[in-house]
Amino acid sequence: MESLPETLQDKVVEHLREYLEYLRDQDQWNLSFQNTQQSLIMAAQRAKQEISAGKAQPLDIDIA
C-alpha cells in the first residue's frame, strides 16, 4: 500500500474504517436480536393463541 499515492492510501484507509464500522454495527444488531429472540417467540405464540381464540382483531391502519 505504501507504493500507492497518498490520496489513494487515504481512500483505502477511509474505506476500511467504514467497513469496520459496518461490521461493528452488524455485531451489535446480532447481539440485540439474540437478546430479544425469546421474547419475540413468546409474543408470536401469544398472538397465535389469541387468533385461535378469536380474541385478535385486524389492525385498522389508514395510511394516507
C-alpha positions as MATLAB code, in Angstrom:
seq = 'MESLPETLQDKVVEHLREYLEYLRDQDQWNLSFQNTQQSLIMAAQRAKQEISAGKAQPLDIDIA';
ca = [
       0.000    0.000    0.000;
       2.940    2.311    0.577;
       3.599    2.336   -3.152;
       0.186    3.932   -3.805;
      -0.237    7.684   -3.995;
      -1.106    9.265   -0.650;
      -4.598   10.282   -1.770;
      -5.365    6.706   -2.745;
      -3.940    5.441    0.553;
      -6.284    7.816    2.371;
      -9.253    6.487    0.398;
      -8.321    2.889    1.206;
      -7.976    3.721    4.905;
     -11.341    5.508    4.909;
     -12.981    2.567    3.163;
     -11.518    0.152    5.724;
     -12.761    2.342    8.591;
     -16.257    2.403    7.119;
     -16.176   -1.355    6.634;
     -15.063   -1.943   10.227;
     -17.853    0.333   11.465;
     -20.324   -1.656    9.372;
     -19.064   -4.908   10.926;
     -19.416   -3.429   14.424;
     -22.988   -2.389   13.607;
     -23.762   -5.890   12.367;
     -22.333   -7.430   15.535;
     -24.444   -5.070   17.638;
     -27.575   -5.947   15.651;
     -26.888   -9.679   16.029;
     -26.365   -9.307   19.768;
     -29.564   -7.282   20.144;
     -31.521   -9.861   18.174;
     -30.124  -12.740   20.225;
     -31.093  -10.946   23.435;
     -34.695  -10.431   22.286;
     -35.286  -13.614   20.287;
     -37.024  -15.496   23.118;
     -39.358  -12.540   23.750;
     -40.239  -12.405   20.058;
     -41.028  -16.136   20.029;
     -43.266  -15.790   23.080;
     -45.092  -12.809   21.544;
     -45.705  -14.751   18.321;
     -47.035  -17.738   20.270;
     -49.339  -15.470   22.278;
     -50.609  -13.852   19.066;
     -51.347  -17.274   17.550;
     -53.285  -18.264   20.672;
     -55.307  -15.041   20.616;
     -56.105  -15.503   16.920;
     -57.201  -19.098   17.549;
     -59.376  -17.991   20.475;
     -60.997  -15.246   18.372;
     -59.572  -12.534   20.627;
     -57.495  -10.820   17.938;
     -58.827   -8.159   15.609;
     -57.234   -6.872   12.415;
     -55.483   -3.545   12.719;
     -57.295   -0.669   11.059;
     -54.369    1.176    9.562;
     -55.289    4.033    7.287;
     -52.157    5.203    5.520;
     -52.965    8.450    3.801;
];
